[in-house]
């Protein structure tokens, strides 16, 4: 009886061992959770943006960070990777709580009439200026190679405001 291994058995053993180690590395490198559902977030935004009346909605998500462009939303989580989706209706204006206090109040339900001071035409001008400034900031970020990510708060808020001929979809996350 011969108990010696053939000469090519060592090569096969070494090859199978290397493939096993490589497969384990791939398996460990995969995300441990599903990526955030950017499609559901974009659908929420589209439902509100398509409204001809003032409308609002919110969407609870599990993203840790997000980036909002005028037509796209990107969501990223530590465990699940990232996802990106485009919207179909209009353009979004991302409201930053620190920079856009008045737009933030409008996003959360206040009327531009209540938030802005002055004559009706001054209120309209100030509201339009805030929207244009927010869009300019978003466009500047979109031109960067690496956009600014914002810490997500777990709830995407969307509101479309139609006021004095101005129609805008405000978003925060």
HUVEN-V824133 format. One record per pair of residues at least 12 apart in sequence whose ideal C-beta (glycine too) atoms are under 7 Angstrom apart, sorted by the first residue. I is the first residue (numbers start at 1). J is the second residue. Records with the same first field share a line. If there is no record, write none. Layout:
I->J, J
This chain:
31->79, 80, 81
32->79
33->77, 79, 80
34->80
35->77, 80, 81, 82, 83
36->61, 62, 63, 75, 76, 77, 80, 83
37->61, 83
38->73, 74, 75, 83, 84, 85
39->85
40->59
41->59, 61, 73, 75, 85, 156
42->73, 85, 86, 87
44->57, 59, 156, 158
45->87, 92, 158, 169, 171
46->87, 88, 89
48->158, 159, 160, 169
49->87, 89, 90, 160, 169
50->89
51->160
53->162
54->160, 161, 162
55->160
56->158, 159
57->158
58->155, 156, 157
59->156
60->154, 155
61->75, 152, 154, 156
62->77
63->75, 76, 77, 152
64->76, 77, 78, 152
65->149, 150, 151, 152
66->149, 150, 152, 173
67->147, 149, 150
68->92, 94, 171
69->138, 142
70->91, 92, 135, 138
71->86, 87, 91
72->84, 86
73->85
90->169
91->169
92->169, 171
93->131, 134, 135, 168, 169, 170, 171
94->134, 138, 171, 172
95->107, 134, 170, 171, 172
100->130, 134
102->115, 116, 130
103->130, 134, 170
106->161, 170
107->157, 159, 170, 172
112->127, 161, 163
124->164, 166
127->166
128->166
131->168
150->173
152->173
153->173
156->171, 173
157->172
158->171
